[in-house]
Amino acid sequence: MSFIIEGIDCLPPLSGGYLIINIDKKEFHIVSVPSPVLGADRHRDSVNENSDFVEDEEGNAFSVTVLSSNVGVDWTIEVETKSDEEEFRKRISVEYQANEF
């Protein structure tokens, strides 16, 4: 079973930041959010990407992609779970924290 968690923050991460994945309200994994390419003339040229893959102790797999640009941050987390999908989805939360300037 698998599902996708998507999110967006509309402020550009000028100094980068962190995407924090929580399971049962406890910090499970942190993914770095890169700074966008600030000198880019066009939106598509400002996009910077970071990808990560991690498994928890229950065998659930998380494939994370974070895109930052001059218009904000987008993230997609693909979760492949060994347990009941709906119950596991309720246990997960994601929090974005931008670095201070």
ZIKA-V586009 format. One record per residue. N is the residue number from 1. OMEGA is omega in radians with two decimals (none if undefined). Layout:
N&OMEGA / N&OMEGA
//
This chain:
1&3.11 / 2&3.07 / 3&-3.08 / 4&3.02 / 5&3.13 / 6&3.11 / 7&-3.12 / 8&2.99 / 9&-2.98 / 10&3.08 / 11&3.11 / 12&-3.13 / 13&-3.03 / 14&3.13 / 15&-3.12 / 16&-3.13 / 17&-3.08 / 18&3.01 / 19&-3.06 / 20&3.10 / 21&3.13 / 22&2.98 / 23&-3.09 / 24&3.10 / 25&3.08 / 26&-3.14 / 27&-3.13 / 28&-3.05 / 29&3.11 / 30&3.11 / 31&3.13 / 32&3.05 / 33&-3.09 / 34&3.00 / 35&3.07 / 36&3.05 / 37&-2.97 / 38&-3.12 / 39&-3.09 / 40&3.12 / 41&-3.09 / 42&3.14 / 43&-3.06 / 44&3.10 / 45&-3.12 / 46&-3.05 / 47&3.06 / 48&-3.01 / 49&2.99 / 50&3.11 / 51&-3.14 / 52&3.08 / 53&3.13 / 54&3.04 / 55&3.07 / 56&-3.08 / 57&3.10 / 58&-3.14 / 59&3.08 / 60&-3.07 / 61&-3.13 / 62&3.05 / 63&-2.99 / 64&3.02 / 65&3.13 / 66&3.09 / 67&3.03 / 68&-3.13 / 69&3.14 / 70&3.09 / 71&3.08 / 72&-3.09 / 73&3.04 / 74&3.06 / 75&3.07 / 76&3.10 / 77&3.07 / 78&-3.08 / 79&3.00 / 80&-3.03 / 81&3.08 / 82&-3.08 / 83&3.13 / 84&-3.05 / 85&-3.09 / 86&3.13 / 87&-3.14 / 88&3.11 / 89&3.13 / 90&-3.09 / 91&-3.04 / 92&2.97 / 93&-3.12 / 94&-3.11 / 95&3.08 / 96&3.08 / 97&3.09 / 98&3.03 / 99&3.05 / 100&-3.13 / 101&none
//
